[in-house]
Structure formats: C-alpha cells, structure tokens
Amino acid sequence: MKKPSLRRFLAVSFLAMIPWASPGWAALGSIDTAAKHAIIVDFDTGAVLLDKGAEDRIPPASMSKIMTAYVVFEHLRKGSLKLDDLLPVSEKAWATGGSKMFVKVNTRVKVEDLLRGMIIQSGNDACIVLAEGIAGSEPAFVEEMNKAAEKLGLAASHFHNVTGLPDPEHYMSARDLATLARRLIVDFPEYYHYDSEKEFTYNGIKQGNRNPLLYQDLGADGMKTGHTDEAGYGLTASVIRNGRRIIMVLSGMSSMKERGTESAKLIEWAYREFSDVHLVKAGEPIDDAPVWLGNDPKVPVTTKADVIATLPRQGRAKMVVKAIYPGPVKAPIEKGQAVGKLVIAFPDTAPVEVPLVAAQAVTRLGAFGRIAAAAGYLLSGHKN
C-alpha cells in the first residue's frame, strides 16, 4: 500500500510522537494491575502507555543492579577494564548475604564471569567483587553510580550500595528504572546480550535467569528482577516484537507467580492496544510555508528527524495535527532553516511540538521585485 502524504494529515485527527525525557506526559491508556508502581514506555517514541505511581520513590531491590552494570560497562568501553581481567574476591564479597554466584574468598574471578553472575544469577557477591576491583571499595563505586544517575537525569534515584539490599538511602522511581534500562540498551548494545542468557554455571553451581519472561514466547530479551520484603517482587523488562520495543517496570507485587502473570498480561495489552507509525521521514516535504520577498512564493517544509507516532487502537480520531507559521517566512531562506512548528495535540495532555525546517533554499527577490511585492501588499494588504 502506498504511504499517504502527511499533507493530508495536517487537517486530520492523528496521534503524536511523545519524546523521551518528558515526564509530564500522561499515560495514553489504562489497565488495572496488581503492581503498586508501574510504567510501560514505548522505546522509540517515549510514549507512556501505563503510569501507576511511576514518579514515586521505591526500593528497587536488585533492579538497581542495572546501574551497577551500566557503570561496569562504562569502564569496559573506556578500556580501564577488560572482560578477561581477574578481580580478587574479598571476605566482604564472599560473606555478603542474599542471592549469590558463590565466588570463593581469596580467589580471582574473570570480569565476564562476574558480569554473568550479577546479571543472570543476581549475585550480590559478584557486585561487590566488581565494585572493589574497579573502584577500590564499594562506597567509591557507589559514588560513580550516583554521578552516572545525575548525568542520565535520574532525578528520583539515589544509590547507597551496589547490590540493591535494603537501605533507606537507596531508592529509585519506576520511571528512572525505565529510562536507565533504555539507556543501557542504547549506550551498550555490545554487552546487552548477557541479559537474555537463561542460565550460568559457576563453581559447579548452575542457576537460571530469574527473569520469568525469558522462558515464555513474549519477545522478552532482558532486564532484571528484584525482591526484598520491603520492596515486594519487581521486574524491569525489555520486550521486542516485529521491531517495536517496549520497556516495562513493575514493583510491589506479592509473589513470584503474580509477578509473572502480571508481566505477561501487561505485555500482551501493550502490543494489542498500541502500535508505532512513522508519520514523517526526515527530509520529506510535508507542507508549504508562505514566503515574503522570495523568488518562490512558497517553500516546502519538513522535519530534521523522523517523527514516529504511538497510536492507541481506540481514540485516534481525537488527535489533531497542525502546521503553524508565525507569518510568511522572509527571504532569503536557507535549506534547514527553522520556519515553523508541527503541533500534534491530544485532549488532556500538553501538545507535542516538532520544529519545521525549510526543505530547500529560497533566494530573495531583486530590488524591482521587492518594490513590486511591497506595492502589491499595500494594495491588497497581503504579503505574497
């Protein structure tokens, strides 16, 4: 089927792209969930499909190991750490409680094994070995985690340890977890494959990945579960189907079973009720803006980046798309020059504004042409 021109859409109802890092956007849909806190976000557009207390501070439990992994990946990227480096196991690491990969005290463990132990087996001992081996101590590594959180704009997050074990000074929000999960995939695609591995054997002990979605045909390829008595059962998940990825964060569920059933239910809902549509391809003319004192009376306009819409199955007719110009664009006009904005509005939410730029250059009229245009304006009252 031939793709319709957006020129037709400018007077038609349609849904907008909602960019990432826009925490004020209301959720596009709603569904009941047993999770106390939840968010589902479209990976490409940032559209929030479900929001239940996503801004609240919550104890993230082992889901905060996503940040531990992020900082380790930063060191690998910089070259200050290598996958085959051997790191020493301290007594503190060996004695740390909770989930373990079962490292032995006073041995040395390969970084890649420690990564698998942390990501697949959720090993608290692996986290401590990595932190001490990289930064010299857990507090020093935690300082790096907090600096990374600030850089990533995780305003509702603060880390006090590398494991996610309970601490009043260790918290995140569901939205921050979703943002962090996306950034890990975008920033470190070469290491993300560890999240999809279903099992890992170390020290003769085989343990399965605790992410229940990996064992179902749902399209899940990561990220991390979490559980403490205070936090309940939680899950940060990435799911991709037919090229469309969503990020889901759930927290505060009562059991592993509930975590699994709620996660599967919400994933099916997100893919059933929403889809992504490419509205504008970067550089593709979508409208014509009027020009003042130009050799051409109009200039085609476009966007610098692709505009992608996340569309709900219901309610699409409520969306309105308009091209707005402050007035005729004064020549000369350079290709790529900002000339107006594409406004995409939906009831009860702030509108999305996408800059419109000139798709081609327009030269200025000569002296006689400008005089004639000015005379025409005086007679008609309209610029042309």
PyMOL commands that set and color helices and strands:
alter all, ss='L'
color gray80, all
select helices_A, chain A and resi 6-11+61-78+91-95+111-119+124-135+138-152+174-187+192-196+212-215+256-273+316-318+367-380
alter helices_A, ss='H'
color red, helices_A
select strands_A, chain A and resi 37-42+48-52+57-58+86-88+108-110+172-173+199-202+205-208+220-228+232-241+244-253+274-280+287-292+298-302+307-312+320-324+329-330+338-345+352-358
alter strands_A, ss='S'
color yellow, strands_A
deselect
rebuild
show_as cartoon
